[in-house]
Amino acid sequence: MIEELENVILTENLPEYGLKIGDVGTVVLVHQQGKAYEVEFMTLAGKTIAVITLEASQVRAVEKNEVSQARTLS
């Protein structure tokens, strides 16, 4: 199970927040033993974009061989 303060990867686009598949967020709260997560998405400069409650199917754990990539918010 994904734990609080772990990074997660978004698995679907959330255009209402300007977020895309592959964006990295940090779990700030685990709901119902991992059925949902409160996830904070931030710019690389530390500005919060959104704090969203997401179902477990909308995020996945980071794999050890992955690397982040920067993009500009639209």
Long-range contacts (C-beta under 8 A, 24 or more apart in sequence): 1-30, 1-33, 1-34, 2-27, 2-30, 2-34, 2-37, 2-56, 2-59, 2-61, 3-27, 3-30, 4-28, 4-29, 4-30, 6-61, 6-62, 7-62, 8-37, 8-39, 8-59, 8-60, 8-61, 8-62, 9-59, 9-60, 9-61, 9-62, 9-66, 10-41, 10-54, 10-58, 10-59, 11-57, 11-58, 11-59, 11-60, 12-58, 14-50, 14-52, 17-41, 17-49, 17-50, 17-52, 18-49, 18-50, 18-73, 18-74, 19-49, 19-50, 20-71, 22-69, 24-62, 24-68, 25-59, 27-59, 43-73, 44-70, 49-73
